[in-house]
């Protein structure tokens, strides 16, 4: 609620519906961003995967086991970064944008996320 009040022109979520529209939001998202420094098991990335949404994640805990770097060949479901630095996160996002700009590659990545 605080973000919605503080940034009315930039925050479009309905906080009262967070637990009812989550699957729809995950499906409508181009990428899930999970730059978690610590993620022991990781469940949220699987919620994105069920919605066919690839994830950009820091390689930690359960994320490193389930979010595999997309290279167009192996079954992989996102883009990752190994060093917890802003530049590495940005580089992962840039790779994701490159994938997104290729409709064929991006469709493959979304299918991989679901599979």
N, C-alpha and C positions, 0 to 999 in steps of 0.2 A: 504494500500500500504506500509505503514511504517513497519508493522509486516512482510510482505512478503519479503521486502528488508533486514530487520534486521535478520530474521530467514529463509533463503531460503530452508533449509533442514527440517524445521519443520512446515511450513505454506504452505498448498497446495491449499487454496481457490483462486478463481479468483475474486478479488474485483469488476471488471467490470461486473460480472455476478451475483452479490448478489441478485438482484431482479428478475432474470430469472430462477435461479436454486434452489431457496429456498425450494420448495416442494420436489425436488429430494434429497436435502441434509437432510431434515427432515425425509424422508422415509428411507434413508440409515444409519441413526444414531441409535445406540442402546438405548440411553437415551438422553433426552434433559436436560441440567443442567440449573436450574434457581435459583441461590442462591441470588436473589434480596432481599435487605433489605427493599425496598419499591416497591410495585407493586399494584397501586390502583385498577385496573380492571383486567388486565391480558388478553392479546390476544395471545401472543406467545405460551403459553402452548396449546391453542386450535389448533394452526397451527401444533404443534407436534401431537396432538391427531388425527387430520384428517389423518395424515400420519401413524397412528397406532404406534406412538412412545411414550412410557411412559416418564414421567418427574420426575426429582429429584428436589424438590423445598423447599424453606423456607416457613413456614406457615405464610404468610402475605397477606393482601389485597385479591385480586381476586384469588390468588394461593391457599389460604387455603380453599376456597370454591369449587375449581375444581380439585385439585390434592389431592386425598384421598390415604392414606397409604395402600399399597397392603398387604393383609394377606392371599390371596388365596381363601377367602370365599366371601366377598362382592365385588361388582363391584367397583374396584378402579383402578386408572390410574398412579400410581407411588409410589415414596418413598418421605417422607417429614422429615424435622427436625424443631423443635420448638424453640430451643435456638440458637441465631445467634452466634455460636461459631464454630471454625474450627473443633473441635473434633466431634460435632454433625453432621456437614456436611459430614465428613469422614465416620461416622457411617451409615448415609443414603446411601452413595455410597457403603459401604461394604454390606449392605442389598440388594442393587440393584445388585451387583455382584453375591451374593448368588442366587437371583432370576434368573439371566442370566445363571447361571451354570446348572439350571434345564430347559431343553428345553420345557417341558410340562408347567411349571409355567410361563416361559417367554412368551410362545405363548399365554397363557391365559391373561397375563398382557397386551400384545400388542392388543389383541382383546378387552379387557376392555377399553384401551385408545381410540380405534376407536369408541366403543359403547358409 
